[in-house]
Amino acid sequence: MKIPGPDHPITLEPAKRRWRAEFSGHVIADSNDALILREADYPAVVYFPRDDVAMEYLTRTDRGTHCPYKGDASYYTVLMDGHFAENAVWTYDQPFPAMEAIEGRLAFYTDKIKVYEVDDAAVNPGHEVSHHDAEVTVDQVVQHTDSGSGASQREPWPATVSTLAGADDGAVR
């Protein structure tokens, strides 16, 4: 076990903005509680709380690696809509004491999973629309919208229109 220091600095800080991870056109992680890890000269890594990741699309693999500063990492493969990213997600279930803040959090390889900052105000508070007499945020609407793959990220809301029985023009009324 090595301790971060001047020759190999590692810093952790709470993200100032909301972060998301997207795979195959679907948001699979969304958090305003992410941590940013900066290690030596490597690109920064965003660590998401497990509760903010759609774990139903991840499958634990046999892969494991060791970092002398952080500990032993375990990996997940992502499978969604027939697409998969093998070993694209990693976690430290029991990191070394100096890195205990990342315990159980998940990080994504950005060459396989798109990880990006989001303006929280644009997807959350203050941007509400009415739907079925209930207040729904813009973000909830996006989650119920087709990503272009033919399927929404969440179960669709009930239809608000109906077809007329016997209508032969196929128009929705």
Contacts in CASP RR format, 6 or more apart in sequence:
PFRMAT RR
TARGET T0000
AUTHOR 0000-0000-0000
METHOD contacts of the structure
MODEL  1
MKIPGPDHPITLEPAKRRWRAEFSGHVIADSNDALILREADYPAVVYFPR
DDVAMEYLTRTDRGTHCPYKGDASYYTVLMDGHFAENAVWTYDQPFPAME
AIEGRLAFYTDKIKVYEVDDAAVNPGHEVSHHDAEVTVDQVVQHTDSGSG
ASQREPWPATVSTLAGADDGAVR
1 68 0 8 1.000
1 69 0 8 1.000
1 71 0 8 1.000
1 96 0 8 1.000
2 8 0 8 1.000
2 68 0 8 1.000
2 69 0 8 1.000
3 69 0 8 1.000
3 98 0 8 1.000
4 10 0 8 1.000
4 39 0 8 1.000
4 69 0 8 1.000
4 98 0 8 1.000
8 39 0 8 1.000
8 40 0 8 1.000
8 69 0 8 1.000
9 38 0 8 1.000
9 39 0 8 1.000
9 40 0 8 1.000
10 37 0 8 1.000
10 38 0 8 1.000
10 39 0 8 1.000
10 40 0 8 1.000
10 69 0 8 1.000
10 70 0 8 1.000
10 98 0 8 1.000
10 99 0 8 1.000
11 37 0 8 1.000
11 38 0 8 1.000
12 35 0 8 1.000
12 36 0 8 1.000
12 37 0 8 1.000
12 38 0 8 1.000
12 99 0 8 1.000
12 101 0 8 1.000
12 102 0 8 1.000
13 35 0 8 1.000
13 36 0 8 1.000
13 38 0 8 1.000
14 33 0 8 1.000
14 34 0 8 1.000
14 35 0 8 1.000
14 36 0 8 1.000
15 31 0 8 1.000
15 32 0 8 1.000
15 33 0 8 1.000
15 34 0 8 1.000
15 35 0 8 1.000
15 36 0 8 1.000
15 46 0 8 1.000
15 117 0 8 1.000
17 32 0 8 1.000
17 117 0 8 1.000
17 118 0 8 1.000
17 119 0 8 1.000
17 120 0 8 1.000
18 30 0 8 1.000
18 31 0 8 1.000
18 32 0 8 1.000
18 34 0 8 1.000
18 117 0 8 1.000
18 118 0 8 1.000
18 119 0 8 1.000
18 120 0 8 1.000
18 123 0 8 1.000
18 124 0 8 1.000
19 29 0 8 1.000
19 30 0 8 1.000
19 31 0 8 1.000
19 32 0 8 1.000
19 34 0 8 1.000
19 46 0 8 1.000
19 48 0 8 1.000
19 115 0 8 1.000
19 116 0 8 1.000
19 117 0 8 1.000
19 118 0 8 1.000
20 27 0 8 1.000
20 29 0 8 1.000
20 30 0 8 1.000
20 31 0 8 1.000
20 115 0 8 1.000
20 116 0 8 1.000
20 118 0 8 1.000
21 27 0 8 1.000
21 28 0 8 1.000
21 29 0 8 1.000
21 30 0 8 1.000
21 46 0 8 1.000
21 48 0 8 1.000
21 53 0 8 1.000
21 108 0 8 1.000
21 113 0 8 1.000
21 114 0 8 1.000
21 115 0 8 1.000
22 28 0 8 1.000
22 113 0 8 1.000
22 114 0 8 1.000
22 115 0 8 1.000
22 116 0 8 1.000
23 57 0 8 1.000
23 78 0 8 1.000
23 80 0 8 1.000
23 83 0 8 1.000
23 85 0 8 1.000
23 88 0 8 1.000
23 112 0 8 1.000
23 113 0 8 1.000
23 114 0 8 1.000
24 80 0 8 1.000
24 81 0 8 1.000
24 82 0 8 1.000
24 83 0 8 1.000
24 149 0 8 1.000
25 147 0 8 1.000
25 148 0 8 1.000
25 149 0 8 1.000
26 54 0 8 1.000
26 57 0 8 1.000
26 80 0 8 1.000
26 81 0 8 1.000
26 147 0 8 1.000
26 149 0 8 1.000
26 153 0 8 1.000
27 54 0 8 1.000
27 143 0 8 1.000
27 153 0 8 1.000
28 53 0 8 1.000
28 54 0 8 1.000
28 57 0 8 1.000
28 58 0 8 1.000
28 78 0 8 1.000
28 80 0 8 1.000
28 113 0 8 1.000
29 48 0 8 1.000
29 52 0 8 1.000
29 53 0 8 1.000
29 54 0 8 1.000
29 106 0 8 1.000
29 108 0 8 1.000
30 52 0 8 1.000
30 118 0 8 1.000
31 48 0 8 1.000
31 49 0 8 1.000
31 52 0 8 1.000
32 120 0 8 1.000
33 49 0 8 1.000
33 52 0 8 1.000
34 46 0 8 1.000
34 47 0 8 1.000
34 48 0 8 1.000
34 49 0 8 1.000
34 52 0 8 1.000
35 46 0 8 1.000
35 47 0 8 1.000
35 101 0 8 1.000
35 102 0 8 1.000
35 105 0 8 1.000
36 44 0 8 1.000
36 45 0 8 1.000
36 46 0 8 1.000
36 47 0 8 1.000
37 44 0 8 1.000
37 45 0 8 1.000
37 46 0 8 1.000
37 47 0 8 1.000
37 102 0 8 1.000
37 107 0 8 1.000
38 44 0 8 1.000
39 45 0 8 1.000
39 69 0 8 1.000
43 110 0 8 1.000
45 107 0 8 1.000
46 107 0 8 1.000
46 108 0 8 1.000
46 115 0 8 1.000
47 102 0 8 1.000
47 105 0 8 1.000
47 106 0 8 1.000
47 107 0 8 1.000
48 105 0 8 1.000
48 106 0 8 1.000
48 107 0 8 1.000
48 108 0 8 1.000
49 105 0 8 1.000
50 91 0 8 1.000
50 104 0 8 1.000
50 105 0 8 1.000
50 106 0 8 1.000
53 106 0 8 1.000
57 78 0 8 1.000
57 79 0 8 1.000
57 80 0 8 1.000
58 76 0 8 1.000
58 77 0 8 1.000
58 78 0 8 1.000
58 89 0 8 1.000
58 106 0 8 1.000
59 76 0 8 1.000
59 77 0 8 1.000
59 79 0 8 1.000
60 74 0 8 1.000
60 75 0 8 1.000
60 76 0 8 1.000
61 74 0 8 1.000
61 75 0 8 1.000
61 76 0 8 1.000
61 77 0 8 1.000
61 86 0 8 1.000
61 87 0 8 1.000
63 74 0 8 1.000
63 75 0 8 1.000
63 87 0 8 1.000
64 72 0 8 1.000
64 73 0 8 1.000
64 74 0 8 1.000
64 75 0 8 1.000
65 72 0 8 1.000
65 73 0 8 1.000
65 75 0 8 1.000
65 90 0 8 1.000
66 72 0 8 1.000
66 73 0 8 1.000
67 73 0 8 1.000
69 96 0 8 1.000
69 98 0 8 1.000
69 99 0 8 1.000
70 92 0 8 1.000
70 95 0 8 1.000
70 96 0 8 1.000
70 99 0 8 1.000
70 102 0 8 1.000
71 92 0 8 1.000
71 94 0 8 1.000
71 95 0 8 1.000
71 96 0 8 1.000
71 99 0 8 1.000
72 92 0 8 1.000
72 93 0 8 1.000
72 94 0 8 1.000
73 90 0 8 1.000
73 91 0 8 1.000
73 92 0 8 1.000
74 90 0 8 1.000
74 91 0 8 1.000
74 92 0 8 1.000
74 93 0 8 1.000
75 87 0 8 1.000
75 89 0 8 1.000
75 90 0 8 1.000
75 91 0 8 1.000
76 87 0 8 1.000
76 88 0 8 1.000
76 89 0 8 1.000
76 90 0 8 1.000
76 91 0 8 1.000
76 106 0 8 1.000
77 84 0 8 1.000
77 85 0 8 1.000
77 86 0 8 1.000
77 87 0 8 1.000
77 88 0 8 1.000
77 89 0 8 1.000
78 84 0 8 1.000
78 85 0 8 1.000
78 88 0 8 1.000
78 89 0 8 1.000
78 112 0 8 1.000
78 113 0 8 1.000
81 149 0 8 1.000
81 151 0 8 1.000
85 109 0 8 1.000
85 112 0 8 1.000
85 113 0 8 1.000
87 109 0 8 1.000
88 108 0 8 1.000
88 109 0 8 1.000
88 112 0 8 1.000
88 113 0 8 1.000
89 106 0 8 1.000
89 107 0 8 1.000
89 108 0 8 1.000
89 109 0 8 1.000
89 113 0 8 1.000
90 106 0 8 1.000
90 107 0 8 1.000
90 109 0 8 1.000
91 104 0 8 1.000
91 105 0 8 1.000
91 106 0 8 1.000
91 107 0 8 1.000
92 99 0 8 1.000
92 102 0 8 1.000
92 103 0 8 1.000
92 104 0 8 1.000
92 105 0 8 1.000
93 103 0 8 1.000
93 104 0 8 1.000
94 103 0 8 1.000
95 102 0 8 1.000
95 103 0 8 1.000
108 115 0 8 1.000
121 127 0 8 1.000
122 138 0 8 1.000
123 137 0 8 1.000
123 138 0 8 1.000
123 139 0 8 1.000
123 142 0 8 1.000
124 137 0 8 1.000
124 138 0 8 1.000
124 139 0 8 1.000
125 137 0 8 1.000
127 137 0 8 1.000
127 138 0 8 1.000
128 135 0 8 1.000
128 136 0 8 1.000
128 137 0 8 1.000
128 138 0 8 1.000
129 135 0 8 1.000
129 136 0 8 1.000
129 137 0 8 1.000
129 138 0 8 1.000
129 141 0 8 1.000
130 136 0 8 1.000
131 141 0 8 1.000
131 157 0 8 1.000
132 157 0 8 1.000
132 158 0 8 1.000
132 160 0 8 1.000
140 154 0 8 1.000
142 153 0 8 1.000
143 152 0 8 1.000
143 153 0 8 1.000
143 154 0 8 1.000
144 152 0 8 1.000
144 153 0 8 1.000
144 154 0 8 1.000
144 155 0 8 1.000
144 156 0 8 1.000
144 157 0 8 1.000
145 152 0 8 1.000
145 153 0 8 1.000
146 152 0 8 1.000
147 153 0 8 1.000
161 172 0 8 1.000
161 173 0 8 1.000
162 172 0 8 1.000
162 173 0 8 1.000
163 170 0 8 1.000
163 171 0 8 1.000
163 172 0 8 1.000
163 173 0 8 1.000
164 173 0 8 1.000
167 173 0 8 1.000
END
